[in-house]
C-alpha cells in the first residue's frame, strides 16, 4: 500500500469512528465512495439514508416498487425534504439503482457528509502544533453598524477562550458548547477538538468585538456532519436574522450533481433572505473540483494563501468558483491544553492555550470577519459589504491565483 493511500485510509477510519461514537441521536455510520484503486475518495455519505424533495416522494416510492425493493420508512426532514430510511443497505448503491429507473440522478440522493478538512490525509493541510501566540488582530473598527454573525462549526469551548487570553471572545453572545474536545476522563484532545473556537477567533481578530454579536453553532462533531444536520442549523440562523454566516466544512457530491439539501435550503429559505451572506471554506485537496457549499454562486468561497500571502497554498482548492483567497497557513489560534495524538503515532503536549493550524477553515472566517467589519464602518448591508470586500480582493489579485485579501 502506498504511503499516501495508507494515510488516506487511516484518516477515513478515524473520521468513521468519530461519526459512529456520537450520541444515539447524532451518531451515524460513515461510508465513502472510493475510486477504483482506493487512492482517492470521491465523496462521503451517511449509510442507511436517502433524501428527496417531499414533492417527489410518491414517484420515488413507485421506483422502489419497480425495483421490487421494500418501501422504506419515511420521515420529515428540513427545508421540505423527505428522509428515506434504509437500514442494513448501502445507500449509494440504492440511489444509483433508483436513478436508473427514474432517469435522473438528481431526484433522490445520498445524505452526503461534510468534514472540516484540516488533516493531512483527507486533505494536505496540517494538524495543529503547539504555539505561543499572541493572536494577531486588527484594531477595533469604528462605525455605526452592528452586524450579527453565526459561525457554524464544532461549537465554542470556553476553557480555550480563557486559557488563550483572547479578549475578543466577549463578542460571543450565544453558543453551543463544544463537548467533543477531550476523550472522556483524560486530557487527550480529540481530532478537530476546539475547531469552532479557533475559527471564531479568526473571525473576531478581523471584525473586532465591540460592535458585533456572534453565535457559534455546534454542528460538526469529530469533524464531520451530514448535510441534513448542517442545513437544519443554517435554516435556524438565517431565519433568526443573522447577517453573515461562516461555514468551515464542505463536501464533494456524486458526479454531475449538487447536494440536494443545500439546493433545497437555497430555494426554500435563503432566497427569501437576500440580506444574508454565507461564506464557506473552499476545501484543502488542491483541486478545482467544485466543493459544496462553497462552489454555489450564492456562497462566497474562500481559498487559502501561504502565510505571507504571496502564493496560493498548494493544498488549497482553486478554480472559477473561488471568490477570494487569504492566508490560511500556520495561523495562530486559541487551542485546548492537553495531549494531542497525531495520525503518525507521534504526539504533542499543548500547555499555552495556542496552536498553529492550517486550512481553508482558517481563511473563510477572515473574509466573513472583513464583511462584518465593513458593515460596521460603512453602515451597509451584508451584501453591499461583501461587494466592497470582493472589490478590495480584486484590486489585490495575485497572478495565477486570484482575488487576494491581506489583513
Steps between C-alpha positions, in 0.01 A plus 500: 500500500643837400567742791246760381238232446566351841476839667172575324352173624622577852340843494174364362492238775555767763217710358276191479563422865435863595166486321392170656589581861260789536181495703217276383318797349799638307726204426498336159688253285732681262571354156715608207481469124857410405662515160592168338842451665391662830754781478236775522158554649246636256248590771386409850146404594287376785399136486134409528350827373391653173336839448258644249269797456176422684315579177685214326436246775218319321708460184797373700291242687360373169861454384560280806203290388639468147830377645311260727660656802315541829366850542706689759380669814468872428543796734481875456830682453588869495430743212228287338700178477383145558745261666490135390635257758672190362665305782753231411536618140758701309324830439722596207428175313124539552519862379672385180231238434224753559668747265497240222126447545419869541727609217639785709791501748360805679163375624626284786845526656719374782523709815851629430740563786704818543828514688711783632796418273793572727712184501780364287328207341148615428676811372856636496455759777666450835401369837543748790843555653583687824556874478551789738277776354401776521216496250545783244203738486387808314396800704136540592298642210322831550152550365128475567438152356405213733517168309387161624722209400467122533788252493381151405766265628574280805366745755690711752735374774512766775810357668707554187371855485616563856835323468588688182427840657323603178278784621290525185303188593286749694309542172376140520153568638345162425663163455468127521780341700759297313472188717707287263841640596643230728486124524283455814699482821828609336673809367538338157378747238284343234551571129322826409457584871481877542456560126197727542676706768801546272298609198294739711823662619615540140178686422514723809867585443383685188148616587575628850274425797346827615244542221418141408289219640611142426319169533698173480304192396606148595440312178817305425590223742833331451546709189202369303130568454238377256344754267155477660640602839700798376214627285273485803746722689533736205124534477480595869761774487374647172140514621624660824631795299877443502682722250813293428548124536845338497512128411823303545400170343412362161447198280542352156181367345423224253636578154282748315281583799480754780404413860123489517465642851689815407301537177180489703640728770562769242162464330291470815690726741798711393337640186244664732776668704702697244669707773685194636849411373653152534878449491651151472840332489609387153658175624854368518551238230697719259241445226258707294218247544202691646474470876157560650351725634794729411458446125143631484459843342308612810794419730826695535773236458834561669830332413826519695829672434837425656579673827658798326216529250728482195376169358199274508559230759569183299231309690230764448223430252473747214302572185244730346268448797743631766421866568801605707817374666653603832779349713401172665839340560645462851244733654527573873182396674368427852525131577416267792777395736578129515657220297434459129577174319586538133400252236867393459502379866703795630351740753539852637402675820322834486539716810479861388147524365621548142580304185600539138244350264458512122205466267237693309297464820724775635473718190121507461424667837751775418290599198180470706663726758596754235142512373378563856769766543389689189140480624613675820715763330269585210162422661401293198322168450687171489467466118639851449783431743574175316519695172744748656722220635508318166588825323792537741600142423492568125731800543751282684465202264791256490615372157430130449275495808227762505344771715709546815433650842787574738402623846 
